[in-house]
Amino acid sequence: MIEYLNPDASVGVEETPYELSLVMDEGETTPIGLLANGFPDSVEFLDELGAALCKLRPGIEVHAFNKGNATVPANEQLLGEIGGECVGVVAAYGH
């Protein structure tokens, strides 16, 4: 007999519903940013994610960004580029 154990611990912080959303109008292009953090394979992971998003939703236009260094926050210039070009962004870690 196999016994499955749930490794999740009880949470000490009350859950807060995620309220951010993005409205995507049918037939219009929706520019989405993909922000890699600079860890190895973060760019490759987001390339695959971008391709999957475009296949799932043809109106998505992917804009790739790379922070380049996982140990520092994104600078104001990069954040300004993302905010100026995109209506939403996915940030991801690689390893």
Residue, then its C-alpha position, 0 to 999 in steps of 0.5 A: m500500500i502506498e501512503y501519500l503525505n501532504p508536505d504543506a504546513s499550516v499557514g500562519v498568515e490569512e490568505t488574501p485574494y489576488e485582485l489584479s487582473l487584465v482584460m483582453d479584448e477579443g481581436e485586439t493585440t495585448p502586449i505582455g512582458l516576460l521578465a527574466n531575472g538573470f538566473p540560468d535558464s530563466v530566459e529559455f523558460l520564458d521563451e517557452l512560456g511566451a510561445a505557449l501563451c501565444k498559441l493559447r491566445p493568438g492576440i498576445e504580443v510578447h515583449a522579452f526583458n532580462k534583468g540580467n542579475a538575480t541579486v539586484p532589483a530591476n532598475e527604474q529604466l527597465l521598469g519604465e520600459i516594461g510599463g511603457e510597452c506592456v499592459g501586464v508582465v510575468a516575472a520568472y526565476g530560472h535555476 
